[in-house]
Amino acid sequence: MAKKCIYCKTEIDDGSVIDFCQRCGIGVWGEKMFKAIVQSMEKSREAGDLFQGSVTDNKVAKNWKQI
């Protein structure tokens, strides 16, 4: 299933750390803030702090109960 921008519904890369396209991101936050958001999210993914999955996933639910 292709990932789509939450604002304009344009298809975006499945590997993207954000759920919106560059055009909409810059339109909402401005270029500097958009770049900062993407950079921060990419660093979080690299560190393993970013999990994008189903909230109904039993493995995830068990991990959250342990915290």
PDB file as gemmi writes it, atoms N, CA and C in Angstrom:
CRYST1    1.000    1.000    1.000  90.00  90.00  90.00 P 1                      
ATOM      1  N   MET A   1       0.842  -1.183   0.000  1.00  0.00           N  
ATOM      2  CA  MET A   1       0.000   0.000   0.000  1.00  0.00           C  
ATOM      3  C   MET A   1       0.881   1.237   0.000  1.00  0.00           C  
ATOM      4  N   ALA A   2       0.624   2.132  -0.894  1.00  0.00           N  
ATOM      5  CA  ALA A   2       1.420   3.347  -1.008  1.00  0.00           C  
ATOM      6  C   ALA A   2       1.035   4.336   0.083  1.00  0.00           C  
ATOM      7  N   LYS A   3       2.040   5.027   0.576  1.00  0.00           N  
ATOM      8  CA  LYS A   3       1.832   6.048   1.595  1.00  0.00           C  
ATOM      9  C   LYS A   3       1.412   7.338   0.901  1.00  0.00           C  
ATOM     10  N   LYS A   4       0.477   8.079   1.516  1.00  0.00           N  
ATOM     11  CA  LYS A   4      -0.018   9.321   0.900  1.00  0.00           C  
ATOM     12  C   LYS A   4       0.089  10.474   1.883  1.00  0.00           C  
ATOM     13  N   CYS A   5       0.286  11.649   1.341  1.00  0.00           N  
ATOM     14  CA  CYS A   5       0.354  12.879   2.123  1.00  0.00           C  
ATOM     15  C   CYS A   5      -0.974  13.079   2.865  1.00  0.00           C  
ATOM     16  N   ILE A   6      -0.896  13.415   4.149  1.00  0.00           N  
ATOM     17  CA  ILE A   6      -2.112  13.600   4.934  1.00  0.00           C  
ATOM     18  C   ILE A   6      -2.875  14.864   4.537  1.00  0.00           C  
ATOM     19  N   TYR A   7      -2.226  15.763   3.820  1.00  0.00           N  
ATOM     20  CA  TYR A   7      -2.870  17.011   3.416  1.00  0.00           C  
ATOM     21  C   TYR A   7      -3.438  16.952   2.001  1.00  0.00           C  
ATOM     22  N   CYS A   8      -2.603  16.590   1.026  1.00  0.00           N  
ATOM     23  CA  CYS A   8      -3.049  16.654  -0.373  1.00  0.00           C  
ATOM     24  C   CYS A   8      -3.259  15.286  -1.010  1.00  0.00           C  
ATOM     25  N   LYS A   9      -2.941  14.226  -0.303  1.00  0.00           N  
ATOM     26  CA  LYS A   9      -3.124  12.836  -0.770  1.00  0.00           C  
ATOM     27  C   LYS A   9      -2.194  12.427  -1.908  1.00  0.00           C  
ATOM     28  N   THR A  10      -1.144  13.207  -2.168  1.00  0.00           N  
ATOM     29  CA  THR A  10      -0.136  12.837  -3.153  1.00  0.00           C  
ATOM     30  C   THR A  10       0.663  11.659  -2.600  1.00  0.00           C  
ATOM     31  N   GLU A  11       1.048  10.724  -3.466  1.00  0.00           N  
ATOM     32  CA  GLU A  11       1.848   9.593  -3.013  1.00  0.00           C  
ATOM     33  C   GLU A  11       3.223  10.070  -2.564  1.00  0.00           C  
ATOM     34  N   ILE A  12       3.697   9.497  -1.448  1.00  0.00           N  
ATOM     35  CA  ILE A  12       5.036   9.795  -0.941  1.00  0.00           C  
ATOM     36  C   ILE A  12       5.775   8.477  -0.734  1.00  0.00           C  
ATOM     37  N   ASP A  13       7.061   8.554  -0.618  1.00  0.00           N  
ATOM     38  CA  ASP A  13       7.912   7.382  -0.447  1.00  0.00           C  
ATOM     39  C   ASP A  13       7.516   6.620   0.817  1.00  0.00           C  
ATOM     40  N   ASP A  14       7.374   5.296   0.696  1.00  0.00           N  
ATOM     41  CA  ASP A  14       7.022   4.468   1.851  1.00  0.00           C  
ATOM     42  C   ASP A  14       8.054   4.556   2.971  1.00  0.00           C  
ATOM     43  N   GLY A  15       9.291   4.881   2.632  1.00  0.00           N  
ATOM     44  CA  GLY A  15      10.341   4.986   3.631  1.00  0.00           C  
ATOM     45  C   GLY A  15      10.418   6.346   4.306  1.00  0.00           C  
ATOM     46  N   SER A  16       9.519   7.239   3.957  1.00  0.00           N  
ATOM     47  CA  SER A  16       9.541   8.584   4.514  1.00  0.00           C  
ATOM     48  C   SER A  16       9.225   8.561   6.011  1.00  0.00           C  
ATOM     49  N   VAL A  17       9.924   9.400   6.771  1.00  0.00           N  
ATOM     50  CA  VAL A  17       9.698   9.481   8.214  1.00  0.00           C  
ATOM     51  C   VAL A  17       8.532  10.393   8.555  1.00  0.00           C  
ATOM     52  N   ILE A  18       8.015  11.086   7.573  1.00  0.00           N  
ATOM     53  CA  ILE A  18       6.892  11.991   7.779  1.00  0.00           C  
ATOM     54  C   ILE A  18       5.721  11.554   6.914  1.00  0.00           C  
ATOM     55  N   ASP A  19       4.526  11.962   7.274  1.00  0.00           N  
ATOM     56  CA  ASP A  19       3.328  11.558   6.552  1.00  0.00           C  
ATOM     57  C   ASP A  19       2.776  12.671   5.669  1.00  0.00           C  
ATOM     58  N   PHE A  20       3.635  13.538   5.200  1.00  0.00           N  
ATOM     59  CA  PHE A  20       3.221  14.614   4.319  1.00  0.00           C  
ATOM     60  C   PHE A  20       4.324  14.868   3.306  1.00  0.00           C  
ATOM     61  N   CYS A  21       3.931  15.430   2.161  1.00  0.00           N  
ATOM     62  CA  CYS A  21       4.901  15.691   1.092  1.00  0.00           C  
ATOM     63  C   CYS A  21       5.691  16.959   1.397  1.00  0.00           C  
ATOM     64  N   GLN A  22       6.766  17.149   0.675  1.00  0.00           N  
ATOM     65  CA  GLN A  22       7.626  18.314   0.876  1.00  0.00           C  
ATOM     66  C   GLN A  22       6.862  19.613   0.616  1.00  0.00           C  
ATOM     67  N   ARG A  23       6.085  19.644  -0.443  1.00  0.00           N  
ATOM     68  CA  ARG A  23       5.335  20.860  -0.788  1.00  0.00           C  
ATOM     69  C   ARG A  23       4.398  21.267   0.349  1.00  0.00           C  
ATOM     70  N   CYS A  24       3.653  20.311   0.893  1.00  0.00           N  
ATOM     71  CA  CYS A  24       2.730  20.623   1.986  1.00  0.00           C  
ATOM     72  C   CYS A  24       3.481  20.949   3.270  1.00  0.00           C  
ATOM     73  N   GLY A  25       4.560  20.228   3.540  1.00  0.00           N  
ATOM     74  CA  GLY A  25       5.348  20.494   4.740  1.00  0.00           C  
ATOM     75  C   GLY A  25       5.907  21.898   4.757  1.00  0.00           C  
ATOM     76  N   ILE A  26       6.453  22.322   3.638  1.00  0.00           N  
ATOM     77  CA  ILE A  26       6.991  23.680   3.536  1.00  0.00           C  
ATOM     78  C   ILE A  26       5.851  24.696   3.609  1.00  0.00           C  
ATOM     79  N   GLY A  27       4.717  24.365   3.004  1.00  0.00           N  
ATOM     80  CA  GLY A  27       3.569  25.263   3.053  1.00  0.00           C  
ATOM     81  C   GLY A  27       3.023  25.453   4.460  1.00  0.00           C  
ATOM     82  N   VAL A  28       3.089  24.423   5.278  1.00  0.00           N  
ATOM     83  CA  VAL A  28       2.559  24.488   6.639  1.00  0.00           C  
ATOM     84  C   VAL A  28       3.569  25.109   7.605  1.00  0.00           C  
ATOM     85  N   TRP A  29       4.822  24.652   7.569  1.00  0.00           N  
ATOM     86  CA  TRP A  29       5.811  25.075   8.566  1.00  0.00           C  
ATOM     87  C   TRP A  29       6.880  26.033   8.053  1.00  0.00           C  
ATOM     88  N   GLY A  30       7.002  26.202   6.769  1.00  0.00           N  
ATOM     89  CA  GLY A  30       8.092  26.996   6.208  1.00  0.00           C  
ATOM     90  C   GLY A  30       9.288  26.098   5.959  1.00  0.00           C  
ATOM     91  N   GLU A  31      10.181  26.543   5.089  1.00  0.00           N  
ATOM     92  CA  GLU A  31      11.291  25.697   4.644  1.00  0.00           C  
ATOM     93  C   GLU A  31      12.254  25.312   5.771  1.00  0.00           C  
ATOM     94  N   LYS A  32      12.656  26.277   6.595  1.00  0.00           N  
ATOM     95  CA  LYS A  32      13.633  25.983   7.650  1.00  0.00           C  
ATOM     96  C   LYS A  32      13.070  25.005   8.687  1.00  0.00           C  
ATOM     97  N   MET A  33      11.847  25.230   9.119  1.00  0.00           N  
ATOM     98  CA  MET A  33      11.245  24.352  10.118  1.00  0.00           C  
ATOM     99  C   MET A  33      10.974  22.975   9.536  1.00  0.00           C  
ATOM    100  N   PHE A  34      10.532  22.918   8.284  1.00  0.00           N  
ATOM    101  CA  PHE A  34      10.297  21.637   7.631  1.00  0.00           C  
ATOM    102  C   PHE A  34      11.581  20.813   7.604  1.00  0.00           C  
ATOM    103  N   LYS A  35      12.686  21.430   7.193  1.00  0.00           N  
ATOM    104  CA  LYS A  35      13.966  20.713   7.158  1.00  0.00           C  
ATOM    105  C   LYS A  35      14.373  20.243   8.552  1.00  0.00           C  
ATOM    106  N   ALA A  36      14.139  21.065   9.574  1.00  0.00           N  
ATOM    107  CA  ALA A  36      14.472  20.686  10.950  1.00  0.00           C  
ATOM    108  C   ALA A  36      13.626  19.502  11.412  1.00  0.00           C  
ATOM    109  N   ILE A  37      12.353  19.491  11.066  1.00  0.00           N  
ATOM    110  CA  ILE A  37      11.465  18.383  11.434  1.00  0.00           C  
ATOM    111  C   ILE A  37      11.937  17.087  10.792  1.00  0.00           C  
ATOM    112  N   VAL A  38      12.201  17.133   9.483  1.00  0.00           N  
ATOM    113  CA  VAL A  38      12.644  15.934   8.762  1.00  0.00           C  
ATOM    114  C   VAL A  38      13.967  15.438   9.335  1.00  0.00           C  
ATOM    115  N   GLN A  39      14.904  16.332   9.579  1.00  0.00           N  
ATOM    116  CA  GLN A  39      16.201  15.944  10.123  1.00  0.00           C  
ATOM    117  C   GLN A  39      16.043  15.294  11.500  1.00  0.00           C  
ATOM    118  N   SER A  40      15.221  15.868  12.342  1.00  0.00           N  
ATOM    119  CA  SER A  40      14.989  15.319  13.679  1.00  0.00           C  
ATOM    120  C   SER A  40      14.334  13.940  13.616  1.00  0.00           C  
ATOM    121  N   MET A  41      13.366  13.785  12.742  1.00  0.00           N  
ATOM    122  CA  MET A  41      12.683  12.500  12.595  1.00  0.00           C  
ATOM    123  C   MET A  41      13.630  11.437  12.044  1.00  0.00           C  
ATOM    124  N   GLU A  42      14.497  11.803  11.105  1.00  0.00           N  
ATOM    125  CA  GLU A  42      15.465  10.850  10.559  1.00  0.00           C  
ATOM    126  C   GLU A  42      16.467  10.419  11.621  1.00  0.00           C  
ATOM    127  N   LYS A  43      16.916  11.347  12.465  1.00  0.00           N  
ATOM    128  CA  LYS A  43      17.828  11.005  13.560  1.00  0.00           C  
ATOM    129  C   LYS A  43      17.143  10.056  14.544  1.00  0.00           C  
ATOM    130  N   SER A  44      15.885  10.299  14.833  1.00  0.00           N  
ATOM    131  CA  SER A  44      15.133   9.433  15.740  1.00  0.00           C  
ATOM    132  C   SER A  44      14.995   8.029  15.169  1.00  0.00           C  
ATOM    133  N   ARG A  45      14.733   7.943  13.865  1.00  0.00           N  
ATOM    134  CA  ARG A  45      14.621   6.622  13.240  1.00  0.00           C  
ATOM    135  C   ARG A  45      15.947   5.885  13.302  1.00  0.00           C  
ATOM    136  N   GLU A  46      17.041   6.573  13.021  1.00  0.00           N  
ATOM    137  CA  GLU A  46      18.367   5.954  13.072  1.00  0.00           C  
ATOM    138  C   GLU A  46      18.706   5.474  14.477  1.00  0.00           C  
ATOM    139  N   ALA A  47      18.256   6.206  15.497  1.00  0.00           N  
ATOM    140  CA  ALA A  47      18.525   5.844  16.883  1.00  0.00           C  
ATOM    141  C   ALA A  47      17.580   4.748  17.379  1.00  0.00           C  
ATOM    142  N   GLY A  48      16.568   4.423  16.581  1.00  0.00           N  
ATOM    143  CA  GLY A  48      15.611   3.399  16.970  1.00  0.00           C  
ATOM    144  C   GLY A  48      14.497   3.924  17.860  1.00  0.00           C  
ATOM    145  N   ASP A  49      14.371   5.239  17.945  1.00  0.00           N  
ATOM    146  CA  ASP A  49      13.351   5.847  18.795  1.00  0.00           C  
ATOM    147  C   ASP A  49      12.038   6.100  18.064  1.00  0.00           C  
ATOM    148  N   LEU A  50      12.012   5.832  16.790  1.00  0.00           N  
ATOM    149  CA  LEU A  50      10.830   6.119  15.990  1.00  0.00           C  
ATOM    150  C   LEU A  50      10.222   4.802  15.540  1.00  0.00           C  
ATOM    151  N   PHE A  51       8.999   4.544  15.964  1.00  0.00           N  
ATOM    152  CA  PHE A  51       8.302   3.340  15.532  1.00  0.00           C  
ATOM    153  C   PHE A  51       7.025   3.746  14.853  1.00  0.00           C  
ATOM    154  N   GLN A  52       6.879   3.380  13.600  1.00  0.00           N  
ATOM    155  CA  GLN A  52       5.650   3.656  12.872  1.00  0.00           C  
ATOM    156  C   GLN A  52       4.985   2.330  12.567  1.00  0.00           C  
ATOM    157  N   GLY A  53       3.988   2.000  13.348  1.00  0.00           N  
ATOM    158  CA  GLY A  53       3.287   0.747  13.152  1.00  0.00           C  
ATOM    159  C   GLY A  53       1.858   0.855  13.604  1.00  0.00           C  
ATOM    160  N   SER A  54       1.219  -0.263  13.643  1.00  0.00           N  
ATOM    161  CA  SER A  54      -0.179  -0.307  14.023  1.00  0.00           C  
ATOM    162  C   SER A  54      -0.323  -0.206  15.536  1.00  0.00           C  
ATOM    163  N   VAL A  55      -1.265   0.563  15.988  1.00  0.00           N  
ATOM    164  CA  VAL A  55      -1.512   0.679  17.422  1.00  0.00           C  
ATOM    165  C   VAL A  55      -2.177  -0.567  17.973  1.00  0.00           C  
ATOM    166  N   THR A  56      -2.636  -1.432  17.083  1.00  0.00           N  
ATOM    167  CA  THR A  56      -3.272  -2.669  17.528  1.00  0.00           C  
ATOM    168  C   THR A  56      -2.313  -3.850  17.507  1.00  0.00           C  
ATOM    169  N   ASP A  57      -1.074  -3.619  17.138  1.00  0.00           N  
ATOM    170  CA  ASP A  57      -0.066  -4.667  17.093  1.00  0.00           C  
ATOM    171  C   ASP A  57       0.223  -5.139  18.512  1.00  0.00           C  
ATOM    172  N   ASN A  58       0.034  -6.429  18.777  1.00  0.00           N  
ATOM    173  CA  ASN A  58       0.213  -6.966  20.121  1.00  0.00           C  
ATOM    174  C   ASN A  58       1.623  -6.788  20.649  1.00  0.00           C  
ATOM    175  N   LYS A  59       2.624  -6.905  19.797  1.00  0.00           N  
ATOM    176  CA  LYS A  59       4.013  -6.718  20.231  1.00  0.00           C  
ATOM    177  C   LYS A  59       4.230  -5.305  20.737  1.00  0.00           C  
ATOM    178  N   VAL A  60       3.670  -4.350  20.052  1.00  0.00           N  
ATOM    179  CA  VAL A  60       3.799  -2.960  20.453  1.00  0.00           C  
ATOM    180  C   VAL A  60       3.091  -2.724  21.760  1.00  0.00           C  
ATOM    181  N   ALA A  61       1.883  -3.245  21.893  1.00  0.00           N  
ATOM    182  CA  ALA A  61       1.105  -3.064  23.107  1.00  0.00           C  
ATOM    183  C   ALA A  61       1.856  -3.639  24.313  1.00  0.00           C  
ATOM    184  N   LYS A  62       2.474  -4.792  24.153  1.00  0.00           N  
ATOM    185  CA  LYS A  62       3.226  -5.390  25.251  1.00  0.00           C  
ATOM    186  C   LYS A  62       4.407  -4.535  25.636  1.00  0.00           C  
ATOM    187  N   ASN A  63       5.112  -3.987  24.638  1.00  0.00           N  
ATOM    188  CA  ASN A  63       6.268  -3.125  24.922  1.00  0.00           C  
ATOM    189  C   ASN A  63       5.847  -1.876  25.656  1.00  0.00           C  
ATOM    190  N   TRP A  64       4.717  -1.292  25.298  1.00  0.00           N  
ATOM    191  CA  TRP A  64       4.272  -0.079  25.962  1.00  0.00           C  
ATOM    192  C   TRP A  64       3.855  -0.356  27.402  1.00  0.00           C  
ATOM    193  N   LYS A  65       3.340  -1.523  27.685  1.00  0.00           N  
ATOM    194  CA  LYS A  65       2.938  -1.859  29.053  1.00  0.00           C  
ATOM    195  C   LYS A  65       4.145  -1.982  29.958  1.00  0.00           C  
ATOM    196  N   GLN A  66       5.293  -2.327  29.385  1.00  0.00           N  
ATOM    197  CA  GLN A  66       6.513  -2.495  30.164  1.00  0.00           C  
ATOM    198  C   GLN A  66       7.142  -1.167  30.553  1.00  0.00           C  
ATOM    199  N   ILE A  67       6.794  -0.112  29.840  1.00  0.00           N  
ATOM    200  CA  ILE A  67       7.400   1.194  30.094  1.00  0.00           C  
ATOM    201  C   ILE A  67       6.812   1.837  31.315  1.00  0.00           C  
TER     202      ILE A  67                                                      
END                                                                             
